[in-house]
Amino acid sequence: MESNPAPSGPAPVQATLVPAAQPQVVYVQAAQNPFFRWLSWMGWVGCFMAVSAIIGMTAKYNEYFDATAGIEEKFHSGAKSADDKVAIIDISGVIGASDEFVKKQIDRVRKDENVKSIVVRVDSPGGTITGSDYILHHLKELKADRNLPLVVSMGGVAASGGYYVSMAVGDTPNSIYAEPTTTTGSIGVIIPHYDISGLLASFDVKDDSIVSHRRKQLLSMTRPIQPEDREVLDNYLQDAFTRFKNVIKEGRPVFREDPAQLDELATGEIFTANQAKEHGLVDELGFIEDAVARAATLADLQEDSYRVVKYKAPQTLFGAITSARSATGGSNAALFDWQSLLELTVPRAYYLCTF
């Protein structure tokens, strides 16, 4: 029996069900009023300013009650992870009547219980009598209150008032180190006076100041010093000179035993490091590393068990300008700051090396 052939023609079409599109919700934001937008921005600005004000007031509050504010501790040498410290107190440049940075360094050391010994680095030709004595007083007070060994390291110049403050070492033996090229000495007092009366006369200019007594103008540049006035000034100067020598006797016991030897040296003469050692003005020739090692020994600190720190002064606008000029090959920073320059124009007695 023959089979029936399959019917010819197109294949049947299968229907596919497509789900209906889901409705979408479109959110349309209404246009914001410009006033409220501005108010929102002002709110954020106000919050930022309030936070800034609080931070600023807190900083000022802390600075007001912190005598050491404005200086930073910097690592100098030694073991970086050690707790015990040898602190370097820097005295450089002309010593003014109120040297705040030196005092802040002293206060910082006083508060730091990890400081076990002190090296006073002196690179100064001296300055005002008051400023030199102020620094010496606080160094001696720090040494006594904290019972800390104190060693002096002299830099390029440690003369006159620079030598005066070095006497903070007291009776400690082998405690004053001078570099081989140090200039020291200049033990004495100077009262600068410049007589320009002849110059004024050439321009027909006269000083017609009204004073309560003629001695009110003892050091006036417009007139020469009279012999009787010079005697008054000499008595004033000798008092400061005697104090200078007494301070040296406190720091150099050899001169307590032989005051005449000190009188021979206290002529204002400057000395090289070798001469100073020969005369007993310094103990050893060496660099700051040698002074640090001596300070550590006096504090019974073992090698590699302490770190040496120093302190950095806050940057001033004038300092930033001079530093930038030096970094770009310009002139070096000024030897004196403006305050010291102004103080040097005031007639007064100085522990100052003028070479």
FIVEX-831314 format. One line per field, with one value per residue (C-alpha): residue in three letters; x, y, z. Coordinates in steps of 0.001 Angstrom, whole numbers, plus 500000, padded with zeros to 6 digits. Layout:
BEGIN
code (ALA, ...);
c1 (X, ...);
c2 (Y, ...);
c3 (Z, ...);
This chain:
BEGIN
code (MET, GLU, SER, ASN, PRO, ALA, PRO, SER, GLY, PRO, ALA, PRO, VAL, GLN, ALA, THR, LEU, VAL, PRO, ALA, ALA, GLN, PRO, GLN, VAL, VAL, TYR, VAL, GLN, ALA, ALA, GLN, ASN, PRO, PHE, PHE, ARG, TRP, LEU, SER, TRP, MET, GLY, TRP, VAL, GLY, CYS, PHE, MET, ALA, VAL, SER, ALA, ILE, ILE, GLY, MET, THR, ALA, LYS, TYR, ASN, GLU, TYR, PHE, ASP, ALA, THR, ALA, GLY, ILE, GLU, GLU, LYS, PHE, HIS, SER, GLY, ALA, LYS, SER, ALA, ASP, ASP, LYS, VAL, ALA, ILE, ILE, ASP, ILE, SER, GLY, VAL, ILE, GLY, ALA, SER, ASP, GLU, PHE, VAL, LYS, LYS, GLN, ILE, ASP, ARG, VAL, ARG, LYS, ASP, GLU, ASN, VAL, LYS, SER, ILE, VAL, VAL, ARG, VAL, ASP, SER, PRO, GLY, GLY, THR, ILE, THR, GLY, SER, ASP, TYR, ILE, LEU, HIS, HIS, LEU, LYS, GLU, LEU, LYS, ALA, ASP, ARG, ASN, LEU, PRO, LEU, VAL, VAL, SER, MET, GLY, GLY, VAL, ALA, ALA, SER, GLY, GLY, TYR, TYR, VAL, SER, MET, ALA, VAL, GLY, ASP, THR, PRO, ASN, SER, ILE, TYR, ALA, GLU, PRO, THR, THR, THR, THR, GLY, SER, ILE, GLY, VAL, ILE, ILE, PRO, HIS, TYR, ASP, ILE, SER, GLY, LEU, LEU, ALA, SER, PHE, ASP, VAL, LYS, ASP, ASP, SER, ILE, VAL, SER, HIS, ARG, ARG, LYS, GLN, LEU, LEU, SER, MET, THR, ARG, PRO, ILE, GLN, PRO, GLU, ASP, ARG, GLU, VAL, LEU, ASP, ASN, TYR, LEU, GLN, ASP, ALA, PHE, THR, ARG, PHE, LYS, ASN, VAL, ILE, LYS, GLU, GLY, ARG, PRO, VAL, PHE, ARG, GLU, ASP, PRO, ALA, GLN, LEU, ASP, GLU, LEU, ALA, THR, GLY, GLU, ILE, PHE, THR, ALA, ASN, GLN, ALA, LYS, GLU, HIS, GLY, LEU, VAL, ASP, GLU, LEU, GLY, PHE, ILE, GLU, ASP, ALA, VAL, ALA, ARG, ALA, ALA, THR, LEU, ALA, ASP, LEU, GLN, GLU, ASP, SER, TYR, ARG, VAL, VAL, LYS, TYR, LYS, ALA, PRO, GLN, THR, LEU, PHE, GLY, ALA, ILE, THR, SER, ALA, ARG, SER, ALA, THR, GLY, GLY, SER, ASN, ALA, ALA, LEU, PHE, ASP, TRP, GLN, SER, LEU, LEU, GLU, LEU, THR, VAL, PRO, ARG, ALA, TYR, TYR, LEU, CYS, THR, PHE);
c1 (500000, 501396, 501660, 500030, 502526, 502783, 500781, 502923, 502724, 504126, 504872, 502437, 503387, 503809, 502624, 504960, 503394, 505193, 504488, 502991, 505356, 505348, 504496, 507508, 507331, 509250, 510137, 510325, 512144, 510623, 512956, 514632, 514188, 517564, 517161, 517016, 520008, 521996, 520831, 522027, 525484, 525698, 524890, 527834, 530120, 528970, 529675, 533163, 533934, 532641, 534836, 537839, 537213, 537031, 540273, 541971, 540765, 541932, 545366, 545617, 544485, 547140, 549772, 548855, 549402, 552311, 555647, 557315, 554857, 556387, 559446, 559848, 562044, 564259, 566337, 570061, 571885, 572090, 569592, 566318, 564147, 565784, 563759, 566624, 567763, 570709, 569283, 571172, 570272, 571359, 572615, 573612, 573926, 573875, 572289, 569381, 567778, 564974, 565990, 562702, 563884, 566669, 564248, 561719, 564386, 565225, 561548, 561118, 564024, 562717, 559380, 560877, 561649, 563403, 566186, 569082, 571847, 572380, 574810, 574752, 575914, 577327, 578068, 577746, 579878, 577800, 575398, 573565, 574553, 570952, 570378, 573595, 572855, 569249, 570353, 573044, 570556, 568030, 570667, 572009, 568479, 567632, 570794, 570102, 566352, 566627, 570087, 571223, 574837, 575652, 578437, 579294, 580230, 581704, 581218, 582958, 582697, 581998, 583321, 582390, 578703, 579048, 581771, 579736, 576796, 579240, 579945, 576700, 578875, 579856, 582500, 581924, 585356, 586134, 582895, 583848, 584742, 586023, 586387, 589951, 588962, 586883, 587459, 586798, 587779, 586992, 586372, 585266, 582612, 582054, 579867, 579711, 579803, 580142, 580846, 579336, 579403, 582059, 579954, 576901, 578907, 579989, 576308, 575612, 573390, 573299, 571784, 569410, 567772, 566129, 567126, 566558, 570311, 573303, 574202, 570992, 573027, 576093, 576170, 574655, 576309, 575908, 578541, 581906, 582082, 583429, 586171, 583915, 581198, 583684, 584462, 580766, 580570, 583761, 582331, 579218, 581308, 583559, 580564, 579546, 583173, 583533, 580378, 581773, 584940, 583012, 580860, 583989, 585329, 582129, 582622, 586437, 587650, 591265, 590603, 589086, 592420, 594394, 592376, 595472, 595676, 592135, 592963, 595760, 593308, 590382, 591652, 589120, 591681, 590438, 592039, 592281, 591108, 594669, 595432, 592182, 593018, 596512, 595089, 592441, 589483, 588333, 588942, 589168, 589408, 586629, 583456, 579848, 579978, 582714, 580650, 577627, 579703, 580940, 577401, 576238, 579101, 578251, 574654, 575786, 574199, 575596, 576500, 573560, 571126, 570150, 569203, 570398, 567740, 567777, 565088, 563928, 562676, 559398, 559897, 559339, 558480, 561931, 563544, 561511, 562614, 566300, 566139, 564560, 567230, 569980, 568415, 568327, 571894, 571092, 572835, 573200, 570746, 571368, 573890, 571701, 567952, 566191, 565598, 569280, 570245, 567951, 569266, 572833, 571916, 570872, 573633, 574304, 576998, 577539, 579314, 580044, 583065, 583902, 587326);
c2 (500000, 503401, 506155, 509507, 512325, 515165, 518166, 520913, 524645, 527128, 526011, 527150, 530408, 530241, 533314, 534910, 536867, 540202, 541678, 545114, 548007, 549045, 552664, 554781, 557505, 560647, 563040, 566637, 568900, 572247, 575166, 576313, 579854, 581686, 583200, 579802, 578591, 581608, 581042, 577430, 578468, 581107, 578465, 576317, 579335, 580315, 576818, 576866, 580274, 579234, 576113, 578147, 580730, 578055, 576481, 579882, 580895, 577580, 578033, 581597, 580468, 577775, 580196, 582783, 580379, 578463, 580197, 577945, 578609, 579306, 577049, 573551, 570699, 569246, 566077, 566827, 563532, 560351, 557533, 558554, 556291, 557102, 558791, 560516, 563755, 566119, 569550, 572217, 575775, 578189, 581702, 583419, 586945, 590164, 589715, 592117, 593475, 590909, 587810, 585908, 582960, 582035, 582276, 580076, 577445, 577484, 577154, 574291, 572394, 573081, 571403, 568393, 565685, 563633, 566217, 564936, 567330, 570671, 572026, 575810, 576710, 580255, 582127, 585743, 588879, 589859, 592744, 594638, 594189, 593574, 590971, 589105, 589028, 587969, 584922, 584003, 584221, 581897, 579380, 579146, 578878, 576066, 574183, 574439, 573718, 570641, 569597, 569274, 569181, 572128, 572315, 575239, 574877, 578032, 578710, 581289, 584093, 583840, 587148, 589771, 589112, 585806, 584826, 586255, 583885, 580966, 581307, 579431, 576289, 577191, 574991, 572014, 570845, 570477, 572176, 574902, 573775, 576191, 575329, 575678, 578872, 580444, 584079, 584765, 587112, 590839, 591046, 594573, 597237, 599805, 602908, 604045, 607783, 609682, 613405, 615025, 618558, 619581, 618273, 620135, 623325, 623130, 623294, 625968, 623582, 623861, 621662, 623837, 621097, 622026, 619666, 619536, 619256, 619463, 615836, 614783, 615065, 613149, 610994, 613395, 613201, 616945, 617861, 616543, 614838, 617185, 615886, 616028, 614135, 611531, 610782, 610141, 607767, 606007, 605270, 603865, 601739, 600391, 599010, 596944, 595927, 594676, 592627, 591058, 589952, 588583, 586495, 585083, 584099, 582103, 580151, 579943, 578904, 579495, 583240, 583144, 581881, 584389, 587578, 589365, 586929, 587858, 591562, 591003, 589371, 591751, 594463, 594008, 591991, 589135, 585685, 582715, 579342, 578227, 581428, 581151, 577609, 578654, 581469, 579233, 580952, 577667, 574023, 572112, 572603, 570717, 570885, 570642, 566834, 566829, 569079, 566793, 563745, 565527, 566543, 562937, 561670, 564131, 562838, 559165, 558542, 555615, 555990, 555356, 555628, 559255, 561660, 565203, 567836, 571510, 574146, 576194, 579748, 580726, 582151, 585879, 587760, 589354, 585969, 584357, 587029, 586766, 582958, 582997, 585367, 583149, 580059, 581737, 582970, 586393, 588151, 586405, 586990, 590075, 589646, 591607, 591694, 595038, 595148, 594593, 597285, 599782, 598872, 599502, 603103, 603783, 605256, 602665, 600338, 597046, 593756, 593824, 592793, 595466, 594047);
c3 (500000, 499025, 501636, 501056, 500393, 502982, 501994, 500404, 501336, 503926, 507462, 510111, 511909, 515717, 517615, 520292, 523082, 523820, 527241, 527185, 527942, 531589, 532296, 533494, 536062, 535136, 537969, 536941, 539442, 539814, 539145, 542408, 543490, 543084, 546525, 548227, 546180, 547355, 550934, 550766, 549575, 552279, 554866, 553743, 553683, 557159, 558509, 556973, 558458, 561876, 561921, 560757, 563460, 566154, 564958, 564820, 568278, 569718, 568172, 569479, 572939, 573044, 571749, 574371, 577259, 575698, 576311, 573729, 570909, 567541, 567723, 566333, 567492, 564767, 564715, 564588, 565032, 567094, 567505, 565864, 568014, 571363, 574090, 575891, 574296, 574224, 573383, 571440, 572439, 569726, 570482, 567259, 565943, 567915, 571333, 571794, 574921, 574679, 572763, 572703, 570613, 573034, 575956, 574141, 573561, 577261, 578203, 575730, 577280, 580771, 579967, 578169, 580721, 578034, 577766, 579853, 578857, 577093, 574531, 574171, 570674, 570696, 567479, 568562, 568903, 571932, 572171, 574872, 578503, 579506, 576797, 577582, 581302, 580683, 578699, 581224, 584083, 582461, 581354, 584896, 586261, 583817, 584686, 588422, 588335, 586122, 587352, 583738, 582556, 580304, 577726, 575436, 571773, 570252, 566555, 564391, 566967, 570681, 571921, 574498, 575313, 573450, 575904, 578793, 578198, 577892, 581605, 582273, 582437, 585994, 587600, 585291, 584068, 580349, 579392, 576877, 573352, 570727, 567066, 565717, 563877, 566663, 567602, 571270, 574073, 573653, 577397, 578105, 577696, 574960, 574869, 571230, 570619, 567366, 567395, 564303, 565679, 563132, 560263, 561534, 561910, 558273, 557348, 559963, 561960, 565752, 568449, 570443, 572532, 575832, 578657, 582401, 582997, 580694, 581502, 579828, 576628, 577790, 574661, 572178, 568762, 568331, 570907, 572110, 575503, 578161, 580528, 583593, 581705, 580536, 584184, 584861, 581905, 582942, 586403, 584756, 582412, 585170, 587052, 584017, 583452, 587035, 586632, 583445, 585235, 588219, 585885, 584250, 587660, 588234, 585013, 585045, 588518, 587494, 587469, 590939, 592142, 590071, 589389, 588125, 585224, 584218, 584437, 581919, 579493, 580015, 577693, 574899, 572942, 570761, 570801, 568483, 569745, 570466, 572355, 574307, 575388, 576392, 578535, 580113, 578475, 576878, 577760, 574493, 570750, 569019, 567001, 568067, 567840, 570484, 572733, 572293, 573218, 576343, 577308, 576896, 579048, 581820, 581745, 581779, 578385, 576427, 572767, 570399, 573322, 572766, 570016, 569573, 568884, 568018, 567687, 564733, 564952, 563254, 559771, 559455, 556280, 556196, 556850, 554091, 551611, 552501, 552496, 549056, 547756, 549158, 547594, 544188, 544351, 545757, 548587, 551913, 554711, 556799, 559587, 561963, 562257, 562154, 565892, 566634, 564133, 565810, 569255, 568118, 567292, 570899, 573097, 575774, 577091, 575267, 575745, 572027, 569995, 567437, 566461);
